[in-house]
């Protein structure tokens, strides 16, 4: 396994500047954005001529390789919510917003293919997350699942043609948000070969899900991994529980805070061990959402913490008389 860097951690810098910064700091791979107006990548330009090939070489010349593509911002529009909730991404009718998300994901697949990147990270979106509760309309969630199959199956088919995985990141306010819904997505799409997952452990921990169980249950469907920690603020749990969202992310009374790896409640040794045991040998990409410290702090502290934890080879076993079986 290798430690990567999400370029949008420094979205105000050019992609070349971020690559140089990450490589100089000891990171080994780069996850880049493909959603509209990301400030670093123009997907349409990269898809012209041999621009993608040249771009890939420029990144590799810094000592990094491209590990994944992020389409977090545009992808939720495929399912929603629509209207004013999505106006900042695409200010149009629900039909226009759906088409916007669909086209953005398809462009991302083409880019991943051109750059020889294995997967595109996406949020599945959801029309109405309130439907996960079966009251007052018990068939509400089934409606969300029907929309998921109808709208994402053609997209997954296209990803299969491009030889790229669509890695959904389980997250609240999405159709895919836990172990049950991740497995259900596979069931609904008849185990589509292009459907995969991007595992962000912080999104699991603060909802009470055991990260190691997700790994054991989804195994080789995990295409990419984010390195983000989450601090469960024990002395605040009695006020807001695990699902306290509202308010400033840096407020002292929050029940959880996103942190850089090693500064939260995740057992990283257990997490990395479980990934290794199910055969994951990819990149763990550092994503900074820690409002308690600067990105410069995170840049230095994360690589220092994570790199020594990477497992590079399996146990060889013992051949001495005591352990021979």
C-alpha positions in Angstrom: 0.0 0.0 0.0 1.1 3.6 -0.7 0.2 7.0 0.8 -1.5 9.4 -1.7 -2.6 13.0 -1.6 -5.9 14.6 -2.7 -4.9 17.6 -4.8 -8.1 19.5 -3.8 -6.5 19.8 -0.4 -4.9 22.9 -2.0 -7.5 23.8 -4.6 -6.2 27.3 -5.0 -2.9 25.9 -6.4 -2.3 24.6 -9.9 -2.2 20.8 -10.2 1.6 21.0 -10.9 2.2 23.0 -7.8 0.3 20.5 -5.7 2.1 17.5 -7.3 5.5 19.1 -6.5 4.4 19.9 -2.9 3.1 16.3 -2.3 6.1 14.6 -3.8 8.5 16.8 -1.9 6.7 15.9 1.3 7.0 12.1 0.7 3.6 11.2 -0.8 3.5 8.7 -3.6 0.3 9.2 -5.6 -2.2 11.9 -6.5 -6.0 11.9 -6.6 -7.3 14.6 -8.9 -10.7 16.3 -9.4 -12.9 16.0 -12.5 -16.0 17.9 -11.5 -16.9 21.2 -13.2 -15.0 24.3 -12.1 -12.7 22.5 -9.8 -9.9 25.0 -10.4 -7.2 22.5 -11.3 -8.3 20.2 -14.1 -10.2 21.0 -17.3 -11.5 17.6 -18.4 -12.5 18.7 -21.9 -9.1 20.1 -22.6 -7.3 17.0 -21.3 -9.5 14.8 -23.6 -8.2 16.6 -26.7 -5.4 15.0 -28.7 -2.6 13.6 -26.6 -3.1 16.1 -23.7 -4.0 13.4 -21.2 -0.8 11.5 -22.1 1.3 14.6 -21.6 -0.4 15.5 -18.3 0.2 12.0 -17.0 3.8 12.3 -17.8 4.1 15.7 -16.1 2.7 14.2 -12.9 4.9 11.1 -13.1 8.0 13.4 -13.7 7.4 14.7 -10.1 7.8 11.1 -8.8 4.0 10.6 -8.3 1.5 8.5 -10.1 -2.3 9.1 -10.6 -4.3 6.9 -8.3 -7.9 8.1 -8.7 -10.3 10.8 -9.9 -12.8 12.6 -7.7 -16.2 13.6 -9.0 -17.7 14.2 -5.6 -19.4 17.6 -6.5 -21.3 16.7 -9.7 -22.2 13.0 -9.2 -24.9 13.4 -6.6 -27.1 15.3 -9.1 -27.8 11.9 -10.9 -30.2 11.1 -8.0 -30.4 14.4 -6.2 -31.5 16.2 -4.2 -32.4 18.6 -7.0 -33.8 22.2 -7.1 -32.2 24.7 -4.8 -30.2 22.1 -2.9 -28.1 21.5 -6.1 -28.2 25.0 -7.5 -24.6 25.8 -6.5 -23.5 22.9 -8.7 -26.0 23.3 -11.6 -28.7 25.9 -11.5 -31.4 24.4 -13.6 -34.4 22.2 -13.6 -34.2 18.7 -12.0 -34.0 17.2 -15.5 -31.1 19.5 -16.4 -29.4 18.8 -13.1 -29.7 15.0 -13.6 -28.2 15.3 -17.1 -25.4 17.5 -15.8 -24.4 14.9 -13.3 -24.7 12.1 -15.8 -22.5 13.8 -18.4 -19.9 14.8 -15.8 -19.6 11.2 -14.7 -19.2 9.9 -18.3 -16.5 12.5 -19.0 -14.8 11.4 -15.9 -14.8 7.8 -17.1 -13.3 8.9 -20.4 -10.6 10.8 -18.5 -9.8 7.9 -16.2 -9.4 5.7 -19.3 -7.1 8.2 -21.0 -5.0 8.6 -17.9 -5.0 4.9 -17.1 -6.5 5.6 -13.7 -8.5 2.6 -12.2 -11.5 4.4 -10.6 -13.6 7.5 -10.3 -14.9 8.4 -6.9 -18.5 9.6 -6.7 -21.3 10.2 -4.3 -24.4 8.3 -5.3 -26.8 11.1 -4.2 -30.4 10.5 -3.2 -33.8 12.2 -4.0 -34.9 12.3 -0.4 -32.8 10.9 2.4 -35.8 11.2 4.7 -37.1 8.1 3.0 -34.6 5.9 4.8 -37.1 6.0 7.7 -40.2 3.9 6.7 -42.6 6.4 8.3 -44.8 7.9 7.0 -44.4 6.3 3.6 -43.1 2.7 3.9 -42.4 2.4 0.1 -40.3 5.5 -0.1 -36.9 3.9 0.0 -37.9 1.5 -2.7 -38.5 4.5 -4.9 -35.0 5.7 -4.3 -33.6 2.3 -5.2 -35.6 2.2 -8.5 -34.1 5.6 -9.4 -30.7 4.3 -8.6 -31.0 1.3 -10.9 -32.6 3.3 -13.7 -30.1 6.1 -13.8 -26.9 4.4 -12.8 -27.1 1.2 -14.8 -26.3 2.9 -18.1 -23.5 4.9 -16.5 -22.0 1.7 -15.0 -22.3 0.0 -18.4 -20.3 2.9 -19.9 -17.7 2.6 -17.2 -17.3 -1.1 -18.0 -16.7 -0.2 -21.6 -14.0 2.2 -20.6 -12.4 -0.4 -18.2 -12.9 1.9 -15.2 -14.6 1.4 -11.8 -17.2 3.8 -10.5 -16.3 3.9 -6.8 -19.2 5.2 -4.7 -18.2 6.7 -1.4 -20.7 5.7 1.3 -21.8 8.8 3.1 -25.0 10.0 4.9 -27.5 11.7 2.6 -26.8 9.2 -0.2 -28.5 6.0 -1.3 -25.3 4.2 -0.4 -24.4 5.2 3.2 -23.6 2.0 5.2 -22.7 -1.7 4.8 -26.3 -2.8 4.1 -26.9 -0.2 1.3 -23.5 -0.9 -0.2 -24.3 -4.6 -0.5 -27.8 -3.7 -1.7 -26.4 -1.6 -4.5 -24.5 -4.6 -5.7 -27.7 -6.7 -5.5 -29.8 -4.1 -7.3 -27.3 -3.9 -10.2 -26.8 -7.7 -10.4 -23.2 -7.4 -9.1 -22.2 -5.0 -11.9 -18.5 -5.4 -12.5 -17.9 -1.7 -12.7 -19.5 -0.9 -9.3 -17.0 -0.4 -6.6 -16.5 1.6 -3.4 -14.2 4.3 -2.1 -13.8 3.7 1.6 -13.5 6.9 3.7 -13.3 5.5 7.3 -14.3 8.8 8.9 -17.7 8.7 7.1 -18.2 5.3 8.7 -17.0 5.9 12.2 -19.1 8.9 13.1 -22.3 6.9 12.3 -21.4 4.0 14.5 -20.4 1.6 11.7 -17.4 -0.7 12.3 -14.9 0.0 9.5 -13.2 -3.4 9.7 -16.6 -5.0 9.1 -17.1 -3.0 6.0 -13.8 -4.1 4.7 -14.5 -7.8 5.5 -17.9 -7.6 3.8 -17.0 -5.7 0.7 -13.4 -6.9 0.2 -12.4 -6.7 -3.5 -15.1 -4.2 -4.3 -13.0 -1.5 -2.4 -11.2 0.2 -5.3 -9.9 3.3 -3.5 -9.4 4.5 0.1 -9.3 7.9 1.7 -7.1 8.7 4.7 -9.3 10.9 6.9 -9.8 10.5 10.6 -12.8 11.2 12.8 -12.7 12.2 16.5 -15.7 11.1 18.5 -16.0 13.8 21.1 -17.2 11.7 24.0 -18.1 14.6 26.3 -20.5 16.0 23.7 -22.3 12.7 22.7 -25.0 13.1 25.3 -26.1 16.4 23.7 -26.1 15.5 20.0 -25.5 11.8 19.5 -23.5 10.5 16.6 -25.7 12.3 14.0 -25.1 15.9 15.0 -24.6 17.7 11.7 -25.8 21.3 12.1 -23.6 24.2 13.1 -20.0 25.2 12.5 -17.7 22.3 11.9 -15.2 23.7 14.3 -17.8 24.3 17.1 -16.7 23.0 20.5 -20.0 21.3 21.1 -19.9 18.9 18.1 -20.3 15.2 18.7 -17.6 14.4 16.1 -14.9 16.3 14.3 -13.1 15.2 11.1 -9.4 15.0 11.8 -6.1 14.2 10.1 -5.0 10.6 10.5 -3.8 9.7 13.9 -5.6 12.6 15.7 -9.1 11.0 15.8 -10.7 7.8 17.1 -9.9 5.4 14.2 -7.6 2.5 15.0 -5.3 2.9 11.9 -3.2 -0.2 12.6 -6.4 -2.3 12.6 -7.8 -0.5 9.6 -4.7 -1.0 7.5 -4.2 -4.6 8.6 -7.8 -5.5 7.6 -7.3 -3.8 4.2 -4.2 -5.8 3.7 -5.8 -9.1 4.7 -8.5 -8.8 2.1 -6.0 -8.1 -0.6 -6.1 -4.3 -0.9 -2.8 -3.2 -2.3 -3.7 0.3 -3.5 -3.4 3.9 -2.3 -4.7 5.5 0.8 -5.2 9.1 -0.2 -5.0 11.8 2.5 -8.0 14.2 2.4 -7.9 17.2 4.7 -11.1 18.2 6.4 -9.6 18.9 9.8 -10.8 22.3 10.9 -8.6 22.3 14.0 -5.3 22.7 12.2 -3.8 24.1 9.1 -3.3 22.1 5.9 0.4 22.6 6.3 0.2 20.9 9.6 -1.8 18.0 8.1 0.6 17.8 5.1 3.5 17.1 7.4 1.9 15.2 10.2 -0.1 12.8 8.0 2.8 11.4 6.0 4.9 11.1 9.1 2.1 9.1 10.8 0.9 6.9 7.9 4.0 5.9 6.0 5.5 3.7 8.7 2.1 1.9 9.0 2.0 0.7 5.4 2.3 -3.1 5.0 4.4 -4.1 2.0 4.5 -7.9 2.1 2.5 -10.7 3.8 3.8 -12.9 6.6 6.1 -15.6 5.2 5.1 -18.2 7.7 7.5 -20.3 9.8 9.1 -23.6 8.8 10.7 -24.6 12.1 9.7 -27.8 13.8 7.4 -26.2 16.3 5.2 -24.5 13.7 5.3 -26.9 10.8 1.8 -28.4 10.1 
